[in-house]
Amino acid sequence: MIDILGYFCIGVGIIFWFWGTIPLLGKRSVLFKLHSLSVSDTLGSMAIVFGLLLKLPSEWQLLILAIISLAVWNTMLGYVLAYCASSQEES
């Protein structure tokens, strides 16, 4: 049962990855595209790592560190990229 739940989380993570790329094809602003891509990438990556955590419980320290790192660094990188994009639009 845990294996099925792990595969389900990995599948949901992959769906989030692809779902986040759909707004890139639209005609919205760059900041909207960046926001939707960074949120879906972060959630998808965290779901994949959580699925791996269910499948490899012996590696829990490394996988918990990966989840925390994804949450912190993807958020920070998205903020920095949005700040740089907005400062270029003002110039």
PyMOL Python script that loads the backbone (N, CA, C, O; Angstrom):
from pymol import cmd

cmd.read_pdbstr("""\
ATOM      1  N   MET A   1       0.826  -1.208   0.000  1.00  0.00           N
ATOM      2  CA  MET A   1       0.000   0.000   0.000  1.00  0.00           C
ATOM      3  C   MET A   1       0.864   1.264   0.000  1.00  0.00           C
ATOM      4  O   MET A   1       0.548   2.250  -0.666  1.00  0.00           O
ATOM      5  N   ILE A   2       1.968   1.212   0.766  1.00  0.00           N
ATOM      6  CA  ILE A   2       2.865   2.373   0.811  1.00  0.00           C
ATOM      7  C   ILE A   2       3.521   2.596  -0.552  1.00  0.00           C
ATOM      8  O   ILE A   2       3.729   3.736  -0.968  1.00  0.00           O
ATOM      9  N   ASP A   3       3.848   1.498  -1.246  1.00  0.00           N
ATOM     10  CA  ASP A   3       4.434   1.649  -2.584  1.00  0.00           C
ATOM     11  C   ASP A   3       3.469   2.330  -3.552  1.00  0.00           C
ATOM     12  O   ASP A   3       3.871   3.179  -4.348  1.00  0.00           O
ATOM     13  N   ILE A   4       2.210   1.954  -3.478  1.00  0.00           N
ATOM     14  CA  ILE A   4       1.210   2.576  -4.355  1.00  0.00           C
ATOM     15  C   ILE A   4       1.064   4.062  -4.039  1.00  0.00           C
ATOM     16  O   ILE A   4       0.962   4.885  -4.948  1.00  0.00           O
ATOM     17  N   LEU A   5       1.054   4.404  -2.753  1.00  0.00           N
ATOM     18  CA  LEU A   5       0.974   5.808  -2.356  1.00  0.00           C
ATOM     19  C   LEU A   5       2.216   6.573  -2.808  1.00  0.00           C
ATOM     20  O   LEU A   5       2.115   7.727  -3.226  1.00  0.00           O
ATOM     21  N   GLY A   6       3.388   5.937  -2.728  1.00  0.00           N
ATOM     22  CA  GLY A   6       4.613   6.564  -3.208  1.00  0.00           C
ATOM     23  C   GLY A   6       4.572   6.837  -4.702  1.00  0.00           C
ATOM     24  O   GLY A   6       4.936   7.922  -5.155  1.00  0.00           O
ATOM     25  N   TYR A   7       4.123   5.838  -5.471  1.00  0.00           N
ATOM     26  CA  TYR A   7       3.990   6.039  -6.916  1.00  0.00           C
ATOM     27  C   TYR A   7       2.945   7.108  -7.229  1.00  0.00           C
ATOM     28  O   TYR A   7       3.111   7.883  -8.170  1.00  0.00           O
ATOM     29  N   PHE A   8       1.876   7.150  -6.447  1.00  0.00           N
ATOM     30  CA  PHE A   8       0.847   8.167  -6.652  1.00  0.00           C
ATOM     31  C   PHE A   8       1.431   9.567  -6.437  1.00  0.00           C
ATOM     32  O   PHE A   8       1.169  10.471  -7.230  1.00  0.00           O
ATOM     33  N   CYS A   9       2.212   9.751  -5.380  1.00  0.00           N
ATOM     34  CA  CYS A   9       2.831  11.066  -5.113  1.00  0.00           C
ATOM     35  C   CYS A   9       3.801  11.453  -6.222  1.00  0.00           C
ATOM     36  O   CYS A   9       3.855  12.615  -6.625  1.00  0.00           O
ATOM     37  N   ILE A  10       4.559  10.494  -6.711  1.00  0.00           N
ATOM     38  CA  ILE A  10       5.482  10.782  -7.809  1.00  0.00           C
ATOM     39  C   ILE A  10       4.698  11.169  -9.063  1.00  0.00           C
ATOM     40  O   ILE A  10       5.085  12.099  -9.771  1.00  0.00           O
ATOM     41  N   GLY A  11       3.612  10.472  -9.340  1.00  0.00           N
ATOM     42  CA  GLY A  11       2.775  10.812 -10.493  1.00  0.00           C
ATOM     43  C   GLY A  11       2.143  12.185 -10.368  1.00  0.00           C
ATOM     44  O   GLY A  11       2.079  12.934 -11.343  1.00  0.00           O
ATOM     45  N   VAL A  12       1.670  12.522  -9.163  1.00  0.00           N
ATOM     46  CA  VAL A  12       1.093  13.855  -8.932  1.00  0.00           C
ATOM     47  C   VAL A  12       2.157  14.927  -9.134  1.00  0.00           C
ATOM     48  O   VAL A  12       1.874  15.986  -9.694  1.00  0.00           O
ATOM     49  N   GLY A  13       3.378  14.657  -8.682  1.00  0.00           N
ATOM     50  CA  GLY A  13       4.465  15.612  -8.870  1.00  0.00           C
ATOM     51  C   GLY A  13       4.776  15.858 -10.333  1.00  0.00           C
ATOM     52  O   GLY A  13       5.018  16.996 -10.735  1.00  0.00           O
ATOM     53  N   ILE A  14       4.771  14.808 -11.125  1.00  0.00           N
ATOM     54  CA  ILE A  14       5.019  14.961 -12.565  1.00  0.00           C
ATOM     55  C   ILE A  14       3.877  15.738 -13.219  1.00  0.00           C
ATOM     56  O   ILE A  14       4.112  16.558 -14.106  1.00  0.00           O
ATOM     57  N   ILE A  15       2.660  15.484 -12.789  1.00  0.00           N
ATOM     58  CA  ILE A  15       1.513  16.240 -13.325  1.00  0.00           C
ATOM     59  C   ILE A  15       1.651  17.720 -12.986  1.00  0.00           C
ATOM     60  O   ILE A  15       1.378  18.574 -13.829  1.00  0.00           O
ATOM     61  N   PHE A  16       2.075  18.035 -11.751  1.00  0.00           N
ATOM     62  CA  PHE A  16       2.288  19.436 -11.381  1.00  0.00           C
ATOM     63  C   PHE A  16       3.356  20.082 -12.253  1.00  0.00           C
ATOM     64  O   PHE A  16       3.214  21.238 -12.651  1.00  0.00           O
ATOM     65  N   TRP A  17       4.422  19.349 -12.553  1.00  0.00           N
ATOM     66  CA  TRP A  17       5.468  19.898 -13.416  1.00  0.00           C
ATOM     67  C   TRP A  17       4.907  20.297 -14.769  1.00  0.00           C
ATOM     68  O   TRP A  17       5.160  21.402 -15.251  1.00  0.00           O
ATOM     69  N   PHE A  18       4.135  19.389 -15.390  1.00  0.00           N
ATOM     70  CA  PHE A  18       3.579  19.692 -16.710  1.00  0.00           C
ATOM     71  C   PHE A  18       2.478  20.742 -16.640  1.00  0.00           C
ATOM     72  O   PHE A  18       2.339  21.566 -17.544  1.00  0.00           O
ATOM     73  N   TRP A  19       1.703  20.709 -15.572  1.00  0.00           N
ATOM     74  CA  TRP A  19       0.622  21.678 -15.399  1.00  0.00           C
ATOM     75  C   TRP A  19       1.179  23.097 -15.295  1.00  0.00           C
ATOM     76  O   TRP A  19       0.542  24.038 -15.768  1.00  0.00           O
ATOM     77  N   GLY A  20       2.333  23.268 -14.698  1.00  0.00           N
ATOM     78  CA  GLY A  20       2.940  24.587 -14.553  1.00  0.00           C
ATOM     79  C   GLY A  20       3.472  25.158 -15.846  1.00  0.00           C
ATOM     80  O   GLY A  20       3.673  26.368 -15.951  1.00  0.00           O
ATOM     81  N   THR A  21       3.706  24.304 -16.841  1.00  0.00           N
ATOM     82  CA  THR A  21       4.221  24.819 -18.112  1.00  0.00           C
ATOM     83  C   THR A  21       3.119  25.316 -19.035  1.00  0.00           C
ATOM     84  O   THR A  21       3.402  26.016 -20.008  1.00  0.00           O
ATOM     85  N   ILE A  22       1.876  24.973 -18.752  1.00  0.00           N
ATOM     86  CA  ILE A  22       0.763  25.392 -19.618  1.00  0.00           C
ATOM     87  C   ILE A  22       0.629  26.923 -19.677  1.00  0.00           C
ATOM     88  O   ILE A  22       0.419  27.453 -20.768  1.00  0.00           O
ATOM     89  N   PRO A  23       0.740  27.666 -18.549  1.00  0.00           N
ATOM     90  CA  PRO A  23       0.630  29.130 -18.650  1.00  0.00           C
ATOM     91  C   PRO A  23       1.757  29.791 -19.454  1.00  0.00           C
ATOM     92  O   PRO A  23       1.629  30.950 -19.847  1.00  0.00           O
ATOM     93  N   LEU A  24       2.844  29.078 -19.699  1.00  0.00           N
ATOM     94  CA  LEU A  24       3.923  29.661 -20.503  1.00  0.00           C
ATOM     95  C   LEU A  24       3.487  29.914 -21.936  1.00  0.00           C
ATOM     96  O   LEU A  24       4.069  30.750 -22.627  1.00  0.00           O
ATOM     97  N   LEU A  25       2.472  29.198 -22.380  1.00  0.00           N
ATOM     98  CA  LEU A  25       1.986  29.350 -23.752  1.00  0.00           C
ATOM     99  C   LEU A  25       1.001  30.494 -23.905  1.00  0.00           C
ATOM    100  O   LEU A  25       0.690  30.889 -25.029  1.00  0.00           O
ATOM    101  N   GLY A  26       0.501  31.037 -22.802  1.00  0.00           N
ATOM    102  CA  GLY A  26      -0.491  32.103 -22.847  1.00  0.00           C
ATOM    103  C   GLY A  26       0.117  33.467 -23.094  1.00  0.00           C
ATOM    104  O   GLY A  26       1.325  33.606 -23.287  1.00  0.00           O
ATOM    105  N   LYS A  27      -0.739  34.466 -23.083  1.00  0.00           N
ATOM    106  CA  LYS A  27      -0.303  35.840 -23.351  1.00  0.00           C
ATOM    107  C   LYS A  27      -0.357  36.699 -22.101  1.00  0.00           C
ATOM    108  O   LYS A  27      -0.527  37.915 -22.184  1.00  0.00           O
ATOM    109  N   ARG A  28      -0.211  36.066 -20.936  1.00  0.00           N
ATOM    110  CA  ARG A  28      -0.211  36.811 -19.682  1.00  0.00           C
ATOM    111  C   ARG A  28       1.158  37.446 -19.477  1.00  0.00           C
ATOM    112  O   ARG A  28       2.056  37.281 -20.302  1.00  0.00           O
ATOM    113  N   SER A  29       1.309  38.169 -18.380  1.00  0.00           N
ATOM    114  CA  SER A  29       2.571  38.852 -18.110  1.00  0.00           C
ATOM    115  C   SER A  29       3.657  37.845 -17.712  1.00  0.00           C
ATOM    116  O   SER A  29       3.375  36.711 -17.326  1.00  0.00           O
ATOM    117  N   VAL A  30       4.880  38.295 -17.820  1.00  0.00           N
ATOM    118  CA  VAL A  30       6.021  37.451 -17.471  1.00  0.00           C
ATOM    119  C   VAL A  30       5.977  37.070 -15.994  1.00  0.00           C
ATOM    120  O   VAL A  30       6.326  35.946 -15.631  1.00  0.00           O
ATOM    121  N   LEU A  31       5.552  37.994 -15.149  1.00  0.00           N
ATOM    122  CA  LEU A  31       5.495  37.709 -13.717  1.00  0.00           C
ATOM    123  C   LEU A  31       4.448  36.652 -13.400  1.00  0.00           C
ATOM    124  O   LEU A  31       4.680  35.812 -12.531  1.00  0.00           O
ATOM    125  N   PHE A  32       3.306  36.666 -14.073  1.00  0.00           N
ATOM    126  CA  PHE A  32       2.298  35.625 -13.873  1.00  0.00           C
ATOM    127  C   PHE A  32       2.833  34.270 -14.301  1.00  0.00           C
ATOM    128  O   PHE A  32       2.645  33.268 -13.612  1.00  0.00           O
ATOM    129  N   LYS A  33       3.500  34.251 -15.445  1.00  0.00           N
ATOM    130  CA  LYS A  33       4.083  32.998 -15.934  1.00  0.00           C
ATOM    131  C   LYS A  33       5.135  32.474 -14.971  1.00  0.00           C
ATOM    132  O   LYS A  33       5.190  31.274 -14.700  1.00  0.00           O
ATOM    133  N   LEU A  34       5.962  33.358 -14.459  1.00  0.00           N
ATOM    134  CA  LEU A  34       7.008  32.962 -13.522  1.00  0.00           C
ATOM    135  C   LEU A  34       6.412  32.440 -12.225  1.00  0.00           C
ATOM    136  O   LEU A  34       6.896  31.455 -11.667  1.00  0.00           O
ATOM    137  N   HIS A  35       5.371  33.092 -11.747  1.00  0.00           N
ATOM    138  CA  HIS A  35       4.735  32.661 -10.504  1.00  0.00           C
ATOM    139  C   HIS A  35       4.112  31.276 -10.654  1.00  0.00           C
ATOM    140  O   HIS A  35       4.324  30.403  -9.813  1.00  0.00           O
ATOM    141  N   SER A  36       3.354  31.077 -11.712  1.00  0.00           N
ATOM    142  CA  SER A  36       2.700  29.781 -11.889  1.00  0.00           C
ATOM    143  C   SER A  36       3.724  28.666 -12.101  1.00  0.00           C
ATOM    144  O   SER A  36       3.536  27.545 -11.626  1.00  0.00           O
ATOM    145  N   LEU A  37       4.794  28.973 -12.805  1.00  0.00           N
ATOM    146  CA  LEU A  37       5.821  27.964 -13.032  1.00  0.00           C
ATOM    147  C   LEU A  37       6.573  27.629 -11.754  1.00  0.00           C
ATOM    148  O   LEU A  37       6.845  26.459 -11.485  1.00  0.00           O
ATOM    149  N   SER A  38       6.911  28.636 -10.968  1.00  0.00           N
ATOM    150  CA  SER A  38       7.680  28.364  -9.747  1.00  0.00           C
ATOM    151  C   SER A  38       6.841  27.640  -8.692  1.00  0.00           C
ATOM    152  O   SER A  38       7.353  26.768  -7.990  1.00  0.00           O
ATOM    153  N   VAL A  39       5.562  27.991  -8.573  1.00  0.00           N
ATOM    154  CA  VAL A  39       4.703  27.312  -7.593  1.00  0.00           C
ATOM    155  C   VAL A  39       4.498  25.854  -7.983  1.00  0.00           C
ATOM    156  O   VAL A  39       4.638  24.964  -7.145  1.00  0.00           O
ATOM    157  N   SER A  40       4.172  25.607  -9.229  1.00  0.00           N
ATOM    158  CA  SER A  40       3.921  24.222  -9.639  1.00  0.00           C
ATOM    159  C   SER A  40       5.207  23.394  -9.625  1.00  0.00           C
ATOM    160  O   SER A  40       5.168  22.203  -9.316  1.00  0.00           O
ATOM    161  N   ASP A  41       6.334  24.005  -9.952  1.00  0.00           N
ATOM    162  CA  ASP A  41       7.605  23.288  -9.903  1.00  0.00           C
ATOM    163  C   ASP A  41       7.956  22.922  -8.461  1.00  0.00           C
ATOM    164  O   ASP A  41       8.409  21.809  -8.196  1.00  0.00           O
ATOM    165  N   THR A  42       7.750  23.843  -7.542  1.00  0.00           N
ATOM    166  CA  THR A  42       8.040  23.564  -6.135  1.00  0.00           C
ATOM    167  C   THR A  42       7.130  22.465  -5.598  1.00  0.00           C
ATOM    168  O   THR A  42       7.604  21.517  -4.972  1.00  0.00           O
ATOM    169  N   LEU A  43       5.831  22.585  -5.838  1.00  0.00           N
ATOM    170  CA  LEU A  43       4.897  21.553  -5.353  1.00  0.00           C
ATOM    171  C   LEU A  43       5.152  20.203  -6.008  1.00  0.00           C
ATOM    172  O   LEU A  43       5.092  19.168  -5.344  1.00  0.00           O
ATOM    173  N   GLY A  44       5.432  20.209  -7.294  1.00  0.00           N
ATOM    174  CA  GLY A  44       5.712  18.954  -7.990  1.00  0.00           C
ATOM    175  C   GLY A  44       6.977  18.290  -7.489  1.00  0.00           C
ATOM    176  O   GLY A  44       7.004  17.078  -7.271  1.00  0.00           O
ATOM    177  N   SER A  45       8.018  19.072  -7.307  1.00  0.00           N
ATOM    178  CA  SER A  45       9.274  18.512  -6.803  1.00  0.00           C
ATOM    179  C   SER A  45       9.114  17.994  -5.382  1.00  0.00           C
ATOM    180  O   SER A  45       9.659  16.946  -5.035  1.00  0.00           O
ATOM    181  N   MET A  46       8.372  18.722  -4.563  1.00  0.00           N
ATOM    182  CA  MET A  46       8.153  18.260  -3.189  1.00  0.00           C
ATOM    183  C   MET A  46       7.303  16.985  -3.170  1.00  0.00           C
ATOM    184  O   MET A  46       7.540  16.107  -2.340  1.00  0.00           O
ATOM    185  N   ALA A  47       6.336  16.869  -4.053  1.00  0.00           N
ATOM    186  CA  ALA A  47       5.529  15.653  -4.115  1.00  0.00           C
ATOM    187  C   ALA A  47       6.368  14.458  -4.564  1.00  0.00           C
ATOM    188  O   ALA A  47       6.194  13.350  -4.057  1.00  0.00           O
ATOM    189  N   ILE A  48       7.272  14.682  -5.510  1.00  0.00           N
ATOM    190  CA  ILE A  48       8.149  13.605  -5.962  1.00  0.00           C
ATOM    191  C   ILE A  48       9.079  13.165  -4.843  1.00  0.00           C
ATOM    192  O   ILE A  48       9.261  11.968  -4.623  1.00  0.00           O
ATOM    193  N   VAL A  49       9.665  14.115  -4.140  1.00  0.00           N
ATOM    194  CA  VAL A  49      10.557  13.766  -3.036  1.00  0.00           C
ATOM    195  C   VAL A  49       9.775  13.074  -1.916  1.00  0.00           C
ATOM    196  O   VAL A  49      10.296  12.152  -1.288  1.00  0.00           O
ATOM    197  N   PHE A  50       8.546  13.498  -1.656  1.00  0.00           N
ATOM    198  CA  PHE A  50       7.729  12.825  -0.649  1.00  0.00           C
ATOM    199  C   PHE A  50       7.415  11.388  -1.073  1.00  0.00           C
ATOM    200  O   PHE A  50       7.419  10.477  -0.246  1.00  0.00           O
ATOM    201  N   GLY A  51       7.146  11.193  -2.355  1.00  0.00           N
ATOM    202  CA  GLY A  51       6.944   9.836  -2.867  1.00  0.00           C
ATOM    203  C   GLY A  51       8.182   8.980  -2.696  1.00  0.00           C
ATOM    204  O   GLY A  51       8.088   7.802  -2.351  1.00  0.00           O
ATOM    205  N   LEU A  52       9.348   9.574  -2.937  1.00  0.00           N
ATOM    206  CA  LEU A  52      10.594   8.847  -2.701  1.00  0.00           C
ATOM    207  C   LEU A  52      10.797   8.559  -1.224  1.00  0.00           C
ATOM    208  O   LEU A  52      11.347   7.520  -0.857  1.00  0.00           O
ATOM    209  N   LEU A  53      10.354   9.476  -0.381  1.00  0.00           N
ATOM    210  CA  LEU A  53      10.442   9.267   1.064  1.00  0.00           C
ATOM    211  C   LEU A  53       9.611   8.060   1.489  1.00  0.00           C
ATOM    212  O   LEU A  53      10.016   7.299   2.368  1.00  0.00           O
ATOM    213  N   LEU A  54       8.454   7.889   0.868  1.00  0.00           N
ATOM    214  CA  LEU A  54       7.633   6.725   1.180  1.00  0.00           C
ATOM    215  C   LEU A  54       8.264   5.429   0.677  1.00  0.00           C
ATOM    216  O   LEU A  54       8.122   4.379   1.304  1.00  0.00           O
ATOM    217  N   LYS A  55       8.958   5.507  -0.450  1.00  0.00           N
ATOM    218  CA  LYS A  55       9.566   4.311  -1.023  1.00  0.00           C
ATOM    219  C   LYS A  55      10.915   3.981  -0.393  1.00  0.00           C
ATOM    220  O   LYS A  55      11.291   2.811  -0.334  1.00  0.00           O
ATOM    221  N   LEU A  56      11.646   4.981   0.077  1.00  0.00           N
ATOM    222  CA  LEU A  56      12.976   4.784   0.668  1.00  0.00           C
ATOM    223  C   LEU A  56      13.024   5.373   2.073  1.00  0.00           C
ATOM    224  O   LEU A  56      13.675   6.397   2.283  1.00  0.00           O
ATOM    225  N   PRO A  57      12.360   4.760   3.024  1.00  0.00           N
ATOM    226  CA  PRO A  57      12.324   5.358   4.373  1.00  0.00           C
ATOM    227  C   PRO A  57      13.680   5.365   5.069  1.00  0.00           C
ATOM    228  O   PRO A  57      13.866   6.098   6.041  1.00  0.00           O
ATOM    229  N   SER A  58      14.629   4.564   4.591  1.00  0.00           N
ATOM    230  CA  SER A  58      15.949   4.562   5.229  1.00  0.00           C
ATOM    231  C   SER A  58      16.732   5.839   4.928  1.00  0.00           C
ATOM    232  O   SER A  58      17.692   6.156   5.631  1.00  0.00           O
ATOM    233  N   GLU A  59      16.336   6.563   3.903  1.00  0.00           N
ATOM    234  CA  GLU A  59      17.020   7.808   3.512  1.00  0.00           C
ATOM    235  C   GLU A  59      16.241   9.042   3.957  1.00  0.00           C
ATOM    236  O   GLU A  59      16.302  10.079   3.296  1.00  0.00           O
ATOM    237  N   TRP A  60      15.522   8.947   5.049  1.00  0.00           N
ATOM    238  CA  TRP A  60      14.618  10.025   5.442  1.00  0.00           C
ATOM    239  C   TRP A  60      15.341  11.325   5.765  1.00  0.00           C
ATOM    240  O   TRP A  60      14.793  12.397   5.506  1.00  0.00           O
ATOM    241  N   GLN A  61      16.544  11.275   6.318  1.00  0.00           N
ATOM    242  CA  GLN A  61      17.253  12.510   6.659  1.00  0.00           C
ATOM    243  C   GLN A  61      17.558  13.329   5.406  1.00  0.00           C
ATOM    244  O   GLN A  61      17.321  14.536   5.366  1.00  0.00           O
ATOM    245  N   LEU A  62      18.076  12.666   4.404  1.00  0.00           N
ATOM    246  CA  LEU A  62      18.424  13.352   3.160  1.00  0.00           C
ATOM    247  C   LEU A  62      17.182  13.874   2.435  1.00  0.00           C
ATOM    248  O   LEU A  62      17.199  14.975   1.884  1.00  0.00           O
ATOM    249  N   LEU A  63      16.120  13.093   2.436  1.00  0.00           N
ATOM    250  CA  LEU A  63      14.915  13.502   1.716  1.00  0.00           C
ATOM    251  C   LEU A  63      14.172  14.631   2.428  1.00  0.00           C
ATOM    252  O   LEU A  63      13.596  15.495   1.767  1.00  0.00           O
ATOM    253  N   ILE A  64      14.172  14.641   3.753  1.00  0.00           N
ATOM    254  CA  ILE A  64      13.580  15.764   4.481  1.00  0.00           C
ATOM    255  C   ILE A  64      14.387  17.040   4.221  1.00  0.00           C
ATOM    256  O   ILE A  64      13.818  18.119   4.057  1.00  0.00           O
ATOM    257  N   LEU A  65      15.710  16.908   4.186  1.00  0.00           N
ATOM    258  CA  LEU A  65      16.558  18.060   3.857  1.00  0.00           C
ATOM    259  C   LEU A  65      16.275  18.554   2.443  1.00  0.00           C
ATOM    260  O   LEU A  65      16.284  19.759   2.191  1.00  0.00           O
ATOM    261  N   ALA A  66      16.025  17.627   1.522  1.00  0.00           N
ATOM    262  CA  ALA A  66      15.696  18.016   0.147  1.00  0.00           C
ATOM    263  C   ALA A  66      14.370  18.762   0.083  1.00  0.00           C
ATOM    264  O   ALA A  66      14.247  19.744  -0.650  1.00  0.00           O
ATOM    265  N   ILE A  67      13.376  18.309   0.842  1.00  0.00           N
ATOM    266  CA  ILE A  67      12.072  18.983   0.848  1.00  0.00           C
ATOM    267  C   ILE A  67      12.205  20.397   1.406  1.00  0.00           C
ATOM    268  O   ILE A  67      11.648  21.341   0.847  1.00  0.00           O
ATOM    269  N   ILE A  68      12.935  20.543   2.498  1.00  0.00           N
ATOM    270  CA  ILE A  68      13.126  21.874   3.097  1.00  0.00           C
ATOM    271  C   ILE A  68      13.899  22.774   2.141  1.00  0.00           C
ATOM    272  O   ILE A  68      13.558  23.945   1.976  1.00  0.00           O
ATOM    273  N   SER A  69      14.931  22.235   1.517  1.00  0.00           N
ATOM    274  CA  SER A  69      15.725  23.026   0.570  1.00  0.00           C
ATOM    275  C   SER A  69      14.894  23.465  -0.628  1.00  0.00           C
ATOM    276  O   SER A  69      15.012  24.601  -1.086  1.00  0.00           O
ATOM    277  N   LEU A  70      14.058  22.570  -1.134  1.00  0.00           N
ATOM    278  CA  LEU A  70      13.184  22.940  -2.251  1.00  0.00           C
ATOM    279  C   LEU A  70      12.240  24.064  -1.868  1.00  0.00           C
ATOM    280  O   LEU A  70      12.041  25.010  -2.629  1.00  0.00           O
ATOM    281  N   ALA A  71      11.662  23.953  -0.686  1.00  0.00           N
ATOM    282  CA  ALA A  71      10.711  24.983  -0.252  1.00  0.00           C
ATOM    283  C   ALA A  71      11.393  26.336  -0.111  1.00  0.00           C
ATOM    284  O   ALA A  71      10.842  27.356  -0.526  1.00  0.00           O
ATOM    285  N   VAL A  72      12.577  26.352   0.465  1.00  0.00           N
ATOM    286  CA  VAL A  72      13.273  27.625   0.714  1.00  0.00           C
ATOM    287  C   VAL A  72      13.876  28.182  -0.568  1.00  0.00           C
ATOM    288  O   VAL A  72      13.635  29.339  -0.911  1.00  0.00           O
ATOM    289  N   TRP A  73      14.657  27.370  -1.280  1.00  0.00           N
ATOM    290  CA  TRP A  73      15.415  27.911  -2.412  1.00  0.00           C
ATOM    291  C   TRP A  73      14.550  28.195  -3.625  1.00  0.00           C
ATOM    292  O   TRP A  73      14.802  29.174  -4.328  1.00  0.00           O
ATOM    293  N   ASN A  74      13.550  27.389  -3.898  1.00  0.00           N
ATOM    294  CA  ASN A  74      12.663  27.699  -5.031  1.00  0.00           C
ATOM    295  C   ASN A  74      11.876  28.974  -4.777  1.00  0.00           C
ATOM    296  O   ASN A  74      11.645  29.756  -5.699  1.00  0.00           O
ATOM    297  N   THR A  75      11.462  29.189  -3.534  1.00  0.00           N
ATOM    298  CA  THR A  75      10.747  30.417  -3.202  1.00  0.00           C
ATOM    299  C   THR A  75      11.663  31.627  -3.346  1.00  0.00           C
ATOM    300  O   THR A  75      11.274  32.645  -3.918  1.00  0.00           O
ATOM    301  N   MET A  76      12.876  31.509  -2.826  1.00  0.00           N
ATOM    302  CA  MET A  76      13.828  32.624  -2.909  1.00  0.00           C
ATOM    303  C   MET A  76      14.200  32.920  -4.361  1.00  0.00           C
ATOM    304  O   MET A  76      14.262  34.082  -4.762  1.00  0.00           O
ATOM    305  N   LEU A  77      14.444  31.884  -5.140  1.00  0.00           N
ATOM    306  CA  LEU A  77      14.823  32.092  -6.536  1.00  0.00           C
ATOM    307  C   LEU A  77      13.686  32.720  -7.328  1.00  0.00           C
ATOM    308  O   LEU A  77      13.919  33.599  -8.158  1.00  0.00           O
ATOM    309  N   GLY A  78      12.457  32.275  -7.079  1.00  0.00           N
ATOM    310  CA  GLY A  78      11.311  32.880  -7.753  1.00  0.00           C
ATOM    311  C   GLY A  78      11.170  34.352  -7.414  1.00  0.00           C
ATOM    312  O   GLY A  78      10.854  35.167  -8.281  1.00  0.00           O
ATOM    313  N   TYR A  79      11.406  34.697  -6.148  1.00  0.00           N
ATOM    314  CA  TYR A  79      11.324  36.096  -5.733  1.00  0.00           C
ATOM    315  C   TYR A  79      12.410  36.932  -6.416  1.00  0.00           C
ATOM    316  O   TYR A  79      12.139  38.034  -6.892  1.00  0.00           O
ATOM    317  N   VAL A  80      13.630  36.411  -6.462  1.00  0.00           N
ATOM    318  CA  VAL A  80      14.732  37.154  -7.085  1.00  0.00           C
ATOM    319  C   VAL A  80      14.486  37.342  -8.579  1.00  0.00           C
ATOM    320  O   VAL A  80      14.707  38.427  -9.116  1.00  0.00           O
ATOM    321  N   LEU A  81      14.032  36.295  -9.243  1.00  0.00           N
ATOM    322  CA  LEU A  81      13.749  36.424 -10.675  1.00  0.00           C
ATOM    323  C   LEU A  81      12.610  37.404 -10.947  1.00  0.00           C
ATOM    324  O   LEU A  81      12.660  38.164 -11.914  1.00  0.00           O
ATOM    325  N   ALA A  82      11.588  37.385 -10.097  1.00  0.00           N
ATOM    326  CA  ALA A  82      10.476  38.328 -10.268  1.00  0.00           C
ATOM    327  C   ALA A  82      10.944  39.752 -10.026  1.00  0.00           C
ATOM    328  O   ALA A  82      10.520  40.666 -10.733  1.00  0.00           O
ATOM    329  N   TYR A  83      11.802  39.957  -9.051  1.00  0.00           N
ATOM    330  CA  TYR A  83      12.324  41.283  -8.776  1.00  0.00           C
ATOM    331  C   TYR A  83      13.147  41.792  -9.959  1.00  0.00           C
ATOM    332  O   TYR A  83      13.017  42.948 -10.359  1.00  0.00           O
ATOM    333  N   CYS A  84      13.987  40.932 -10.512  1.00  0.00           N
ATOM    334  CA  CYS A  84      14.799  41.339 -11.662  1.00  0.00           C
ATOM    335  C   CYS A  84      13.931  41.614 -12.882  1.00  0.00           C
ATOM    336  O   CYS A  84      14.191  42.561 -13.626  1.00  0.00           O
ATOM    337  N   ALA A  85      12.908  40.803 -13.096  1.00  0.00           N
ATOM    338  CA  ALA A  85      12.021  41.015 -14.242  1.00  0.00           C
ATOM    339  C   ALA A  85      11.225  42.297 -14.100  1.00  0.00           C
ATOM    340  O   ALA A  85      11.022  43.016 -15.079  1.00  0.00           O
ATOM    341  N   SER A  86      10.764  42.595 -12.867  1.00  0.00           N
ATOM    342  CA  SER A  86       9.989  43.806 -12.690  1.00  0.00           C
ATOM    343  C   SER A  86      10.861  45.055 -12.790  1.00  0.00           C
ATOM    344  O   SER A  86      10.390  46.102 -13.235  1.00  0.00           O
ATOM    345  N   SER A  87      12.116  44.957 -12.385  1.00  0.00           N
ATOM    346  CA  SER A  87      12.991  46.128 -12.499  1.00  0.00           C
ATOM    347  C   SER A  87      13.363  46.389 -13.949  1.00  0.00           C
ATOM    348  O   SER A  87      13.614  47.537 -14.315  1.00  0.00           O
ATOM    349  N   GLN A  88      13.405  45.356 -14.787  1.00  0.00           N
ATOM    350  CA  GLN A  88      13.699  45.548 -16.198  1.00  0.00           C
ATOM    351  C   GLN A  88      12.488  46.127 -16.929  1.00  0.00           C
ATOM    352  O   GLN A  88      12.652  46.889 -17.882  1.00  0.00           O
ATOM    353  N   GLU A  89      11.283  45.780 -16.500  1.00  0.00           N
ATOM    354  CA  GLU A  89      10.083  46.326 -17.143  1.00  0.00           C
ATOM    355  C   GLU A  89       9.936  47.815 -16.855  1.00  0.00           C
ATOM    356  O   GLU A  89       9.397  48.552 -17.680  1.00  0.00           O
ATOM    357  N   GLU A  90      10.412  48.268 -15.689  1.00  0.00           N
ATOM    358  CA  GLU A  90      10.308  49.686 -15.329  1.00  0.00           C
ATOM    359  C   GLU A  90      11.282  50.542 -16.120  1.00  0.00           C
ATOM    360  O   GLU A  90      11.025  51.727 -16.333  1.00  0.00           O
ATOM    361  N   SER A  91      12.410  49.960 -16.566  1.00  0.00           N
ATOM    362  CA  SER A  91      13.421  50.733 -17.288  1.00  0.00           C
ATOM    363  C   SER A  91      13.046  50.977 -18.716  1.00  0.00           C
ATOM    364  O   SER A  91      13.799  51.615 -19.451  1.00  0.00           O
TER     365      SER A  91
END
""", "prot")
cmd.dss("prot")
cmd.show_as("cartoon", "prot")
cmd.util.cbc("prot")
cmd.orient("prot")
